[in-house]
Amino acid sequence: MPLDICQRANAVADPDARHYHAFGDLGGALTEKSYIAAVETIDDQSLFSGWLFLCSSGAQLTDFKQQFWSNFLMSACVMLLCASVLTRLLMRAETEAVVCSGPFSGGKQTYALLEERVPPVPELHPDEALAKLATAYFRSHSPASMQDFVWWSGLSVTEARHSVGLIGRSLTAERFGQRELFVHESCRAAETSGVPLYLLPAYDEYLIGYKDRTDVLRPEHRARAFTNYGIFYPVILYGGRIAGNWKRPARPDDSCVETSFFETDTAVDRDILEEAVNRYRAFYRAV
């Protein structure tokens, strides 16, 4: 968040001042080396008028960084932040492994300190970490291509190939058309669930876990499953393919689920659809 969001107020000239008489736009973006300090502001009558957010960066923040995150998130001034700034602060704290998603409370998302919610784990050797990552992916996503793994993991192609090589004995490479797909040994004896229809949430791994989604989603229906901007919608999985959308209207009665199919002639047994809806209801009420 650059200093010019504070309209280069004269407050910056006195870093030891407790109160700053300045106002500005809070819509800036956090940068990699930027940290936010919140201070009280006063008006012309020396009355409290809100909070000012100043950005600092550099070596002087080394000692300030941990104290800031641990104290600021507990401060009452959080309640006075506008939603956009608070969202950016929490996102930044998440990327720095300070906070993470907490349990739902009253149907609303909460945040928790990472060190309290996630137990400490021993540090892994780089190759061990890559092997665990590749194993986790191919055990849950087989068959998948190297390009799929690169997409999902965020690794470079070189790193992804090295990762696959580390677990090569547990993978089998097979050709599917023009693509080479890898199948993990644990998936060869796996049985299908026998359930023909699922209501998948937005961002489900069935879609987002692969770069190439043409096997389960026809190109003409892509816009109804996800956008070019990375927004994924709740979809209906039927017979192994993405066949429609579903949503729960914003109303007190959570028993109502609306469904629509991409193809108007899609024939689905109502009992099968109702079973899928009931599974969603049971999950929703248990959260």
Phi and psi in degrees as a GROMACS rama.xvg file:
@    title "Ramachandran Plot"
@    xaxis  label "Phi"
@    yaxis  label "Psi"
@TYPE xy
-66.9543  155.23  PRO-2
-64.062  -22.6984  LEU-3
-69.304  -8.09633  ASP-4
-67.7566  -21.0504  ILE-5
-91.037  13.7683  CYS-6
56.5165  31.892  GLN-7
47.758  51.7541  ARG-8
-63.9483  154.785  ALA-9
-66.7389  -8.96015  ASN-10
-61.8947  -30.5283  ALA-11
-62.9778  -25.7499  VAL-12
-69.0637  -20.1039  ALA-13
-122.883  84.103  ASP-14
-65.8168  -15.5445  PRO-15
-92.206  -5.47446  ASP-16
-65.4749  143.317  ALA-17
-83.8647  -35.9373  ARG-18
-117.443  145.757  HIS-19
-124.109  132.713  TYR-20
-98.6573  87.8545  HIS-21
-160.111  151.378  ALA-22
-138.247  154  PHE-23
-169.808  179.61  GLY-24
-80.0514  130.722  ASP-25
-99.6158  18.211  LEU-26
-92.5081  14.4987  GLY-27
-71.7136  175.544  GLY-28
-114.21  142.054  ALA-29
-72.1298  141.318  LEU-30
-109.778  172.588  THR-31
-61.7843  -33.5398  GLU-32
-112.555  25.2239  LYS-33
-109.944  142.454  SER-34
-134.473  152.135  TYR-35
-107.809  134.98  ILE-36
-115.776  133.167  ALA-37
-107.406  128.475  ALA-38
-134.053  154.702  VAL-39
-71.9138  148.216  GLU-40
-119.374  152.166  THR-41
-127.357  155.14  ILE-42
-93.8439  -169.732  ASP-43
-64.0514  -22.4604  ASP-44
-95.6613  15.9973  GLN-45
61.0345  30.1886  SER-46
-102.515  149.401  LEU-47
-60.5438  131.436  PHE-48
-128.117  1.91432  SER-49
142.47  -156.188  GLY-50
-127.16  144.433  TRP-51
-114.551  137.03  LEU-52
-111.27  115.949  PHE-53
-108.725  143.688  LEU-54
-105.324  134.34  CYS-55
-129.346  157.12  SER-56
-152.982  159.508  SER-57
117.551  -174.526  GLY-58
-63.8908  -27.6173  ALA-59
-65.4272  -13.1857  GLN-60
-93.5782  -1.68965  LEU-61
-55.4932  -48.983  THR-62
-78.5101  -24.5882  ASP-63
-77.792  -26.86  PHE-64
-55.8299  -56.5376  LYS-65
-65.0835  -41.6531  GLN-66
-62.6962  -38.2491  GLN-67
-61.8269  -52.1197  PHE-68
-66.5352  -38.7718  TRP-69
-71.2133  -32.279  SER-70
-94.0579  -37.1914  ASN-71
-65.6437  -40.2072  PHE-72
-67.1609  -19.3125  LEU-73
-94.2069  -4.38482  MET-74
-79.2192  151.164  SER-75
-66.423  -19.4165  ALA-76
-68.8959  -16.5107  CYS-77
-57.6795  -36.4395  VAL-78
-66.5095  -17.8292  MET-79
-97.4995  -1.01453  LEU-80
-73.4517  144.336  LEU-81
-71.9799  155.415  CYS-82
-58.9923  -40.105  ALA-83
-65.6942  -40.4496  SER-84
-70.4903  -41.5843  VAL-85
-61.9136  -40.4188  LEU-86
-60.5491  -43.7035  THR-87
-65.3309  -39.4385  ARG-88
-63.8802  -43.3157  LEU-89
-68.4101  -38.7855  LEU-90
-62.2944  -40.6882  MET-91
-65.1555  -41.4528  ARG-92
-64.5724  -33.133  ALA-93
-67.879  -44.2217  GLU-94
-65.6296  -22.7974  THR-95
-96.1024  12.0691  GLU-96
57.9413  39.1469  ALA-97
-97.8781  -44.8071  VAL-98
-124.439  164.986  VAL-99
-149.302  175.963  CYS-100
-66.2281  133.505  SER-101
-101.034  -174.754  GLY-102
-70.7662  155.082  PRO-103
-68.1795  142.352  PHE-104
-133.748  113.228  SER-105
62.2404  32.9064  GLY-106
79.1233  6.94115  GLY-107
-117.387  149.693  LYS-108
-72.0754  142.121  GLN-109
-123.894  169.669  THR-110
-121.105  153.264  TYR-111
-140.722  154.848  ALA-112
-66.5408  130.591  LEU-113
-58.0118  -41.085  LEU-114
-66.9977  -20.7495  GLU-115
-91.9207  -26.6599  GLU-116
-95.8947  -30.5178  ARG-117
-112.11  118.805  VAL-118
-65.4978  149.461  PRO-119
-65.027  146.749  PRO-120
-128.145  151.462  VAL-121
-67.9583  147.969  PRO-122
-71.88  135.72  GLU-123
-98.7113  150.059  LEU-124
-65.7562  145.394  HIS-125
-51.0965  -44.9033  PRO-126
-66.5133  -36.5351  ASP-127
-65.5572  -40.1535  GLU-128
-65.3376  -42.8327  ALA-129
-64.468  -39.9653  LEU-130
-64.8151  -41.8065  ALA-131
-65.172  -38.7429  LYS-132
-65.2329  -46.0725  LEU-133
-64.3762  -41.2998  ALA-134
-62.6895  -44.5459  THR-135
-59.9081  -39.5397  ALA-136
-70.6867  -52.7692  TYR-137
-74.5381  -23.2969  PHE-138
-69.0478  -29.0118  ARG-139
-106.572  -8.25587  SER-140
-126.671  1.23326  HIS-141
-62.7708  142.979  SER-142
-79.2562  143.814  PRO-143
-147.194  154.19  ALA-144
-94.0281  170.227  SER-145
-62.1335  -38.6863  MET-146
-64.4503  -35.5991  GLN-147
-63.355  -44.0702  ASP-148
-64.8758  -40.1658  PHE-149
-61.5669  -44.9939  VAL-150
-60.0619  -47.2598  TRP-151
-71.8974  -41.3838  TRP-152
-84.643  -27.2911  SER-153
80.7617  5.49436  GLY-154
-75.4787  160.264  LEU-155
-74.0528  165.268  SER-156
-60.0082  -41.5268  VAL-157
-61.603  -45.5957  THR-158
-64.7656  -39.4138  GLU-159
-65.481  -42.765  ALA-160
-63.338  -40.1365  ARG-161
-63.6372  -40.5861  HIS-162
-62.2762  -44.8268  SER-163
-63.9658  -38.597  VAL-164
-62.582  -33.3412  GLY-165
-66.3648  -28.0939  LEU-166
-116.086  23.5699  ILE-167
-53.8615  -33.8771  GLY-168
-67.3666  -22.7915  ARG-169
-96.0701  1.80264  SER-170
-116.178  146.602  LEU-171
-120.535  129.396  THR-172
-92.6949  131.032  ALA-173
-133.175  150.507  GLU-174
-93.0613  134.369  ARG-175
-132.487  97.9056  PHE-176
66.4896  -123.398  GLY-177
-94.028  3.02499  GLN-178
-109.671  149.219  ARG-179
-100.981  122.363  GLU-180
-115.882  146.418  LEU-181
-108.076  136.425  PHE-182
-121.989  125.566  VAL-183
-76.3396  145.5  HIS-184
-58.7727  -29.7511  GLU-185
-70.7692  -15.8978  SER-186
-90.918  -12.5923  CYS-187
-69.2974  -35.1081  ARG-188
-96.8646  3.95506  ALA-189
-69.8102  139.799  ALA-190
-100.441  149.128  GLU-191
-70.7776  155.295  THR-192
-71.2326  -22.9918  SER-193
81.842  -3.68354  GLY-194
-91.2736  119.155  VAL-195
-81.1735  -18.5288  PRO-196
-138.77  133.571  LEU-197
-131.987  147.959  TYR-198
-96.4569  106.479  LEU-199
-92.1636  138.032  LEU-200
-73.3578  166.571  PRO-201
-59.7922  144.431  ALA-202
65.7943  25.7092  TYR-203
-68.4318  147.264  ASP-204
-62.4822  -21.0459  GLU-205
-59.1462  -29.0854  TYR-206
-108.545  -51.8771  LEU-207
-71.7942  -15.6463  ILE-208
-78.7822  0.193067  GLY-209
-133.86  144.977  TYR-210
-78.6829  -42.5241  LYS-211
-97.5917  113.669  ASP-212
-111.67  12.0168  ARG-213
-67.7444  -21.1289  THR-214
-67.9915  -26.3138  ASP-215
-120.215  -4.78675  VAL-216
-143.202  121.443  LEU-217
-69.0816  141.24  ARG-218
-55.2635  -35.1611  PRO-219
-70.5382  -14.4845  GLU-220
-104.17  2.00807  HIS-221
-57.7646  -43.1307  ARG-222
-62.7805  -20.8719  ALA-223
-90.219  -6.79023  ARG-224
-104.299  -36.3109  ALA-225
-161.601  159.68  PHE-226
-103.733  172.216  THR-227
-71.7112  -9.87371  ASN-228
-100.657  11.897  TYR-229
84.5463  18.2173  GLY-230
-94.5714  120.757  ILE-231
-107.148  139.503  PHE-232
-103.418  157.996  TYR-233
-63.1692  133.466  PRO-234
-130.873  163.879  VAL-235
-103.268  124.526  ILE-236
-98.7162  119.579  LEU-237
-135.891  120.218  TYR-238
62.5922  30.7739  GLY-239
85.6751  -2.92541  GLY-240
-123.794  153.631  ARG-241
-76.6954  117.371  ILE-242
-118.007  -9.31528  ALA-243
-177.254  -169.922  GLY-244
-122.432  159.271  ASN-245
-143.689  158.531  TRP-246
-158.162  155.993  LYS-247
-108.703  112.98  ARG-248
-56.8764  148.82  PRO-249
-75.993  83.1675  ALA-250
-146.984  157.483  ARG-251
-57.322  -33.0647  PRO-252
-80.204  103.577  ASP-253
-81.0862  2.53715  ASP-254
-81.2365  -10.5541  SER-255
-91.9875  122.916  CYS-256
-128.407  126.255  VAL-257
-98.3274  135.104  GLU-258
-127.141  149.976  THR-259
-148.502  145.163  SER-260
-111.109  147.958  PHE-261
-63.4356  -42.3656  PHE-262
-99.767  126.155  GLU-263
-66.5511  -22.2607  THR-264
-95.6641  13.5952  ASP-265
-65.9909  121.608  THR-266
-100.256  112.763  ALA-267
-125.418  128.216  VAL-268
-62.2501  129.018  ASP-269
-62.5697  -30.7852  ARG-270
-66.087  -38.9989  ASP-271
-66.0228  -41.5731  ILE-272
-65.568  -41.109  LEU-273
-65.8434  -35.4941  GLU-274
-62.2612  -41.28  GLU-275
-65.2353  -40.5755  ALA-276
-64.7965  -40.3671  VAL-277
-65.6163  -35.7894  ASN-278
-64.5207  -39.8235  ARG-279
-64.8579  -44.3432  TYR-280
-59.2422  -43.726  ARG-281
-63.5721  -41.1938  ALA-282
-65.6903  -45.4816  PHE-283
-61.8685  -42.4236  TYR-284
-74.9792  -20.0606  ARG-285
-84.0548  -16.6849  ALA-286
